[in-house]
Amino acid sequence: MFSPAQHYTIILIYEGPRCWMFPPPKRRPNTCDTHVSKWAEATYKFTNKFSTVKELYFTGSRLPLPPGPYGIPILGYLPFVGHDFHLRLTELGKKYGSIYQIHLGTKRVVVINDARLIKEAFRQQVFSGRPDTELTRILQGYGIVNTDGALWKEQRAFLHSVLRKLGAKSMILGRDCLELKIRSQVQIFLNDLKSTIRNKQSSINIRPYLACAASNVIGSLLMSMTFKSSDRKFRRIIELMEEGFRLFAIAMPVNFFPLFRFVPLVNYAYRKMQTNRDETSGYFHEIVEEHRQTLDPEHIRDFVDAYLVQHDRIKESGQDSFFSEKQLIQVMNDIFSAGLENVTSTIEWAVLFLMLNPKIQQQIQTEIDQVIGQGKEAKLADLEQMPYMEATFWEILRRSNIVALGNTHSTLEDSSLAGYSIPATTNILPNLYAINMDPELWENPEEFNPDRFLRNGRVHRPEYFIPFSVGRRMCLGDILTKMEVFLFLTSLLQQFDLKVPDGERPPEVASIVSASMAPRPFKVSLVERSNGSMFK
C-alpha cells in the first residue's frame, strides 16, 4: 500500500477511458486501484452531467458545450498542460477536434485549432473581450493589448489613425518618412556587423544587434528616440522587456488559479513583473515629460506628440474620454515591447533558417542581385519584384510560430460557435501553431520551404494562414513588421553569406517557450560577399 505521505498527495484524473494518477505510482495498480479508478470515472461522469445540466438551466442554451478532457477538482487540466503548452493543446485537438474546451483552474478555456472558426469568431463583437486576470490587473486597466470595451475602441481607433499618418499601416501611402527611418537603422546595423567581424570575431550572436536596430525603429516612431547599445538606460529597458516575456510564462498559472501566487517560483515571477512594470513606466514617464516641455501642436514629431495634443483637445472640450497620462505610458509600453520582440525574433529566426538552408539563401541572394544589385540600397518598392523574398517572409512566420497561441479573447455574453454553446466570460484561445503545422494543410510542415507560398511565380497566401490573427483585434503592427523584416533581411543577405561557424554543429531549430517564441541562442558566421559593397 502507499505510505501516508504518498496517499495524501494522490490525485485521480479521469480523461475519457483513461484514469490518470498524479503523481503516477511506481508499481502496477492492484485491485484496490481498479476500484478507485472506476469510482473516479463514475464521479467525473456524474459531475460532468450535473455541470452540463446546470449550465443549460442558467444559459438557456440547448446547444451542447464543446467536448474536452476532464481535469481534477479545483485545478482542472492545469497540472497537465506541460511546459510546451502549444504542443499539448495541439495533441488534444487531434483527439477532440477543431474546437474543444478545457478547464484551467477556475477558467473555462475554449481552444480553436481551425482558421475558419477563428475568423468566424473573431469577426463578431461578442468574441472581442479580453479576460480579466491576475496578470492583466498589474496593468491597472490601462493600455491597448489587454483592455476591451469603450476604452479599447477609443484608444485603438486613435492608434490606428496615428500609425496610418506616420506610414506604419500601408506599404504605399505615407510610408516615405518611416521608410527612411528604417533604412537609416539598416545602415547602422550593417556598419556594426562589419565592424565586429573585422575585429576578428568569427561568429556572433546576432540577437543583440537586431534588438538595438528594432528598438531604434519603434523608438523613433513612438517617441523620436534612438539608442546606442552602450546606453545604460537602453540596455536596462531591453533587459526588462525580454525578461518580461519569460516571466509571463512562469507566472501564467495565477491567471487560472490565483492561489498560485503563493508558490515560490510563481510568486517571484509575479512580483518581479510588478516591479519591472513600475520601472519601465518610470522610464516612459520621463520621456512623456520631456515631450510635454517641447510640444508644438503644429509640428507633430511622433506618437507621443499626437497623443498629448489629442489629450489636451479633449480636456479643453470637457468631453468624456479615456485619454490620460497613465494610459499613454502603458500604450507606449505595449507598442515598444511588441515592436521590439516581434521584429527581433522574426529576423533572428530568418537568420537561423537561412543558415541551415544555404540553397534557399542563395536563391534569395540571386533575386536580390537581379532586382537591386550590389551597390544600391534596398527599398520597399523592390518587394513587388521579389516574390521569393516575400514568400520567404511568410514561411519564416509559419515555421517559426513566434506567436504559437494568439492573444486570448473573452466572450462578452453567452454565444455559440460551430454548433456549441459558449457561455459568457469564456476564454477563447486561438491555436495558431496547430494551423501552421497541420500536415493536412501543409506538405511536410516541419520543413522550411518558401515555395509553398508561391503559385505560378507569384506569392500566394492560403486563406487559412493567419499569422497576425484576424478580426477586430488583429495585430496593428503587421505592416510595420513586414517593412522592417524585408529591409533588414534583404540588406543583410545583400552584404553577407550566413554560415554555420567552422567546427560547430548546426544549431537545432528549437524555441524558448515564453509569451513569444524566440529561437534558442545560437551563433552565426557572417562572411562578406566577395562582390558586395557598402552603400554610398
Residue pairs with C-beta under 8 A, 6 or more apart in sequence:
1 7
1 32
2 10
2 25
9 23
10 21
10 22
10 23
11 21
11 22
11 72
11 79
12 19
12 20
12 21
12 22
12 36
12 37
12 40
12 72
13 19
13 20
13 21
13 22
13 40
13 70
13 71
13 72
13 80
14 20
14 37
14 40
14 41
14 43
14 44
14 45
14 70
15 69
15 70
16 69
16 70
16 95
19 37
19 40
19 41
20 80
21 29
21 33
22 72
22 79
25 33
29 37
44 70
48 70
52 64
52 65
55 61
55 65
55 421
55 423
56 62
59 414
59 421
59 423
60 414
61 414
61 416
61 421
63 416
63 419
63 420
63 421
64 419
64 420
64 421
65 101
65 420
65 421
65 423
66 96
66 99
66 100
66 101
66 110
66 418
66 420
66 422
67 96
67 97
67 100
67 101
68 92
68 96
68 100
68 101
68 102
69 77
69 92
69 95
69 96
69 102
70 77
71 77
71 78
71 79
71 80
71 102
71 103
72 79
74 105
74 257
75 105
75 257
76 102
76 103
76 104
76 105
76 106
76 107
76 256
77 102
77 103
77 104
78 104
78 105
78 253
78 256
78 257
80 88
81 88
81 89
81 104
82 88
83 513
84 513
85 405
85 513
86 401
86 404
86 405
86 431
86 433
86 434
86 513
87 433
89 111
89 113
89 405
89 429
89 431
89 433
89 434
90 113
90 431
90 433
90 434
90 437
92 100
92 102
92 111
93 100
93 111
93 113
93 431
93 434
97 113
98 112
98 113
98 114
98 117
98 418
99 110
99 111
99 112
99 113
99 114
99 117
99 417
99 418
99 420
100 110
100 111
101 108
101 109
101 110
101 111
101 426
102 109
102 111
103 109
104 256
104 257
104 427
105 253
105 255
105 256
105 257
105 260
106 256
106 257
107 131
107 255
107 256
107 427
108 423
108 425
108 426
108 427
109 408
109 426
109 427
109 428
109 429
110 417
110 422
110 426
110 427
110 428
110 429
111 429
111 431
112 118
112 121
112 417
112 428
112 429
112 430
112 431
113 431
113 434
113 435
114 435
115 435
115 463
115 464
115 465
115 466
116 464
117 417
117 418
118 406
118 430
118 466
118 469
118 470
119 466
119 470
119 471
120 417
120 418
121 127
121 409
121 417
121 428
121 471
122 128
122 409
122 430
122 469
122 470
122 471
122 472
122 473
122 474
123 470
123 471
123 472
124 415
124 471
125 412
125 472
126 411
126 412
126 413
126 415
127 409
127 411
127 412
127 415
127 428
127 471
128 148
128 409
128 412
128 471
128 472
128 473
129 148
129 149
129 409
129 410
129 411
129 412
129 425
130 136
130 146
130 147
130 148
130 152
130 407
130 408
130 409
130 410
131 255
131 408
131 409
131 410
131 425
131 427
132 410
133 254
133 255
134 254
134 255
134 258
134 261
134 270
135 248
135 251
135 252
135 254
135 255
135 270
135 273
136 146
138 273
138 274
138 277
139 146
139 277
139 330
140 326
140 330
141 147
141 151
142 324
142 326
142 327
142 329
142 330
142 331
143 327
143 330
143 331
143 333
143 334
144 152
144 155
144 156
144 159
144 330
144 331
144 334
144 335
145 334
145 338
145 407
147 155
148 410
148 412
150 322
151 322
151 327
154 321
154 322
154 323
155 322
155 327
155 331
156 476
158 307
158 310
159 303
159 331
159 335
159 476
160 169
160 476
162 303
162 306
162 307
163 169
163 303
163 476
163 480
164 170
164 173
164 174
165 174
165 306
166 174
166 177
166 178
166 221
166 302
166 303
167 173
167 174
167 175
167 176
167 177
167 178
167 179
168 178
168 221
168 477
168 479
168 480
168 483
169 476
169 479
170 479
171 380
171 383
171 479
171 482
171 483
175 380
175 483
178 221
178 480
178 483
179 379
179 380
179 483
179 487
181 217
181 220
181 221
182 217
182 483
182 484
182 487
182 488
183 377
183 378
183 379
183 487
185 213
185 216
185 217
185 220
185 226
186 213
186 377
186 378
186 487
186 488
186 491
187 535
188 213
188 216
189 209
189 210
189 212
189 213
189 488
189 491
189 492
190 491
190 492
190 495
190 534
191 534
192 209
192 212
192 229
193 204
193 206
193 209
193 492
193 495
193 496
193 526
194 495
194 528
194 534
196 204
196 209
197 204
197 526
197 528
202 501
202 502
202 525
203 501
203 504
203 523
203 524
203 525
203 526
204 523
204 524
204 526
205 521
205 522
205 523
206 348
206 351
206 524
207 344
207 348
207 518
207 521
208 229
209 229
210 343
210 344
210 347
210 348
210 488
211 238
211 242
211 340
211 344
212 227
212 228
212 229
212 234
212 238
213 488
214 339
214 340
214 343
214 344
214 347
214 484
215 227
215 234
215 237
215 238
215 336
215 339
215 340
216 226
216 227
217 339
217 343
217 480
217 484
218 335
218 336
218 339
218 340
218 343
218 480
219 225
219 226
219 227
219 336
220 226
220 302
221 302
221 303
221 339
221 480
222 302
222 303
222 304
222 332
222 335
222 336
222 339
223 287
223 291
223 302
223 303
223 304
223 332
224 301
224 302
224 304
225 287
227 234
228 234
229 235
233 283
236 279
237 280
237 283
238 340
240 276
240 279
240 280
241 280
241 336
241 337
241 340
241 341
242 341
243 272
243 276
244 273
244 276
244 277
244 337
244 515
245 337
245 341
245 514
245 515
245 516
245 518
246 512
246 514
247 269
247 272
247 273
247 276
248 269
248 273
248 514
248 515
249 513
249 514
249 515
250 265
250 266
250 268
250 269
251 266
251 269
251 270
251 273
253 260
253 263
253 266
254 260
254 261
254 266
254 270
260 266
261 267
261 270
277 333
280 333
281 329
281 330
281 333
284 329
284 332
284 333
284 336
285 325
285 329
287 304
287 332
288 304
288 308
288 325
288 328
288 329
288 332
291 301
291 304
291 305
291 308
292 308
295 305
295 308
295 309
296 305
297 309
297 312
300 306
300 309
303 332
303 335
304 328
304 332
307 323
307 328
307 331
308 328
310 323
311 323
311 324
311 325
311 328
314 321
314 323
315 323
335 477
338 477
339 477
339 480
341 516
341 518
342 402
342 477
342 481
342 516
343 480
343 481
343 484
343 485
343 488
344 518
345 400
345 402
345 516
345 517
345 518
345 519
346 396
346 397
346 400
346 402
346 481
346 485
347 484
347 485
347 488
347 489
347 492
348 518
348 519
349 396
349 399
349 400
349 402
349 518
349 519
350 392
350 396
350 485
350 489
351 492
351 498
351 524
352 507
352 509
352 519
352 522
352 524
353 360
353 395
353 396
353 399
353 400
353 448
353 509
354 360
354 361
354 364
354 493
354 498
355 361
355 498
355 499
355 500
355 506
355 507
355 524
356 448
356 500
356 506
356 507
356 509
357 448
358 499
360 392
360 448
360 449
360 450
361 493
361 497
361 498
363 388
364 388
364 389
364 392
364 493
365 493
365 494
365 497
365 529
367 386
367 388
367 389
368 378
368 386
368 389
368 490
368 493
368 494
371 382
371 385
371 386
372 378
372 382
372 490
372 494
374 494
374 529
374 531
374 532
374 533
375 533
375 535
375 536
376 535
377 491
377 535
378 486
378 487
378 490
378 491
378 494
379 487
380 483
380 486
380 487
382 490
383 389
383 390
383 486
386 490
387 454
387 457
387 458
387 459
388 450
388 454
389 486
389 489
389 490
390 453
390 459
390 486
391 450
391 451
391 452
391 453
391 454
391 459
392 450
393 482
393 485
393 486
393 489
394 450
394 453
394 459
394 461
394 465
394 467
395 448
395 449
395 450
395 452
395 453
396 485
397 467
398 436
398 442
398 465
398 467
399 436
399 445
399 448
399 509
400 511
400 517
400 519
401 432
401 433
401 436
401 437
401 511
401 517
402 516
402 517
402 518
403 432
403 467
403 469
403 516
403 517
404 431
404 432
404 433
404 517
405 429
405 430
405 431
405 432
405 433
406 429
406 430
406 431
406 432
406 469
407 469
407 473
408 427
408 428
408 429
409 427
409 428
409 429
409 430
409 473
410 425
410 426
410 427
410 428
411 422
411 423
411 424
411 425
411 426
411 428
412 424
413 424
414 421
414 422
414 423
414 424
415 422
415 424
416 422
422 428
430 469
432 466
432 467
432 469
435 441
435 464
435 465
435 466
436 442
436 445
436 465
436 467
437 445
437 446
438 445
439 445
441 462
441 464
442 452
443 452
448 509
453 459
453 460
453 461
454 460
468 474
468 475
468 477
468 478
468 481
469 475
492 498
494 529
494 532
495 528
495 529
495 532
495 534
496 526
496 527
496 528
496 529
496 532
497 526
497 527
497 528
497 529
498 524
498 525
498 526
499 524
499 525
499 526
499 527
500 506
500 507
500 524
500 525
501 523
501 524
501 525
502 525
504 523
507 519
507 520
507 522
507 523
508 520
509 519
510 519
510 520
511 517
511 518
511 519
511 520
512 518
512 519
512 520
